[in-house]
């Protein structure tokens, strides 16, 4: 049942994302992750999205062509830092609103008490996972970092690399 609910949530989120950016796949997640604003590198984006190097390069090329992302010099001369353009930031904001709407539409059938109880159970379930920092980035790749400032996922496993 949890699997069916998970698929229902993801289907709604993915449809909303296609409506906002006109693309599916990892494009929406890439916009959200790049929007964390820390000058994401291609390699870190590749690891978070679990893509090949060439797949990540093609994805970033499409985002640049669509005017959503720009490449800037990174911390050292070899790295390229990815940043959202103004258009990309606006699309990210729409994506996050669409995601909230998709989830809320499923929860509308619950009473406030049931919604609170479900939230507590989900929080507790996430808090008991064995995750690394990179796992957290991957799991939270569609999360709004402005809303979820106290992520329940622990980062007890490893130092952040898979």
C-alpha positions, 0 to 999 in steps of 0.5 A: 500500500505504501508503494501504491501511495508513493507511485500516486504521489510521484505520478502527480509530482511528475505531471505537475513538473512536466506542466511547469517546465515542459520536460520530465525525467531528471530535469525538474530535480536538477533545477531544484538541486541546482537552486540550492544556490551553492554552485553545484558541480556537474559531478555532484549533480551526477551523483545526486541524480544517479546519472552517467557523466555524459547524461549529466552533461546532456541534461545541463546542456538542455538546461542552459539552452532552455535559459534555466541554468548558466555555467560559471567558473567554479572554486578552482580553475577546473570546476564549473559551477551551475547556477539558476538564471532568473528564469530558472529560479522562477521555474524552480519556484513554480516546480516547488509550488506544483509539488506541494499542490500535488501532495496536498491534493492527496491529503485533502481527504484526511482530517487535520488530526489524521494529517498531523498523525501521518506527518509524525509517522513519516517524520519518524520513519525518515528519522530511522533511515541509515543514510549518508549526506549524499543519500540525503541529497538524493532522497531530498532532490525535490524538497523545498530547502526553504520549508524543510530546514530541519530534515529528519534524515540522519547522516550517520552512514559514511562521510557523504559519498557512495 
